[in-house]
């Protein structure tokens, strides 16, 4: 069981990853939609392998059980966004924040169900012998929709890949800032004074060493260790933050209106697991149990929501307006236990970096090979691409060292597009022809409400995040 968990763990970080499959019939080399391509070279639908053309549906070589899939789902959501929820509650207020968190959480989970149902519907309609991933699903849904959607079908794959790359690189930037800020406090505690920019360079050296792991097989134990450290870190952070809590009346019930966009970006960022939804389903031994009422999707997101509410409420109640972009930065400075928590979480974040970086690399590298390849020294050029991507995240982290603002910006831009824009568009596209929107067209109403919330959050969240970044430079 442990081997199976390790084998599949690194596969579940996002949607654009290679999977290992086995089938009794050998599929043609061009029979599947390419996971990593950024252009629309999808073969005609009639040339795609159908269920009738093989003896059975393609299944993963190492299928996961319900419990294993639930564990992997939690791993993709327990990250830096959870530690930023105290700052999110500060931007909404102790009374308003839980209500809005549950609203946005329900909206994100509902759209995850839409994405899963859209993928399953396309698989059945096109008689595909595999489970389509995120960009496949959006491409196929747009291609099955009205003329307006079909017009943009060939661009939808590029758009999905673009926002996945932006999101994953944004996560990597957050990890660099997080590890640097945390290690700065740790070094200061043990009597070492070092300039923060030099500290970021040193952090980047250690991170760069981890990205040269090429095989997912060797990333799996790294992922396991990172997850264990994160879970321990969250538990101890909540424990330390629960001591000597002030009365609720000391905190704002509702924050000022201009702070809400920052809250929106942080919460959407915290529900960062939508990219892993379809791979998690496809790797299950019983995929039909993934999106049932008590399936992995609902149970997993319920646990995540409870943790987000707990860290947000306790964090803001404990530290008030002084709460940082990560609760670990607020932990008691004198406590040796606090330093242990910081070290644990910093290691977890550092080791999560190569797993997250694997995703944009699997999208960009095949496109480079297709455009300029083949290369005589393939491994050398592949390492060079990884190094360039790594340096890009370092430069961005160096330019914007404000952790909370960076999280809000990434959430408002890329996470909003992936979680709240593409799923409702897919739903509208595949239901438009037969006007299959339910009683009183409630599905259409929900889709449009989601798009309005997404556009509003995208525009205001991006604007106020950029304003905060500018103000950071001024001070």
Secondary structure by P-SEA (a helix, b strand, c coil): caaaaaaacccccccbbbbbbbcccccccccccccccccccccccccccccccccccccccccccaaaaaaaaaaacccccccaaaaaaaacccaaaaaaaaaaaaaaaaaaaaaaaaaaaaaaaacccccccaaaaaaaaaaaccaaaaaaccaaaaaaaaaaaaaaaaaaaaaaaaaaaaaaaaaaaacccccaaaaaaaaaaaaaaaacccccccaaaaaaaaaaaaaaaaaaaaaaaaccccccccccccccccaaaaaaaaaaaaaccccaaaaaaaaccccccccccccaaaaaaaaaaaaaaaaaaaaaaacccccccccccccccccaaaaaaaaaaaaaaaaaccccaaaaaaacaaaaaaacccccaaaaaaaaaaaaaaaaaaaaaaacccaaaaaaaaaacccccccccaaaaaaaaaacccccccccaaaaaaaaaaaaaaaaaaaaaaaaaaaaaaaaaac
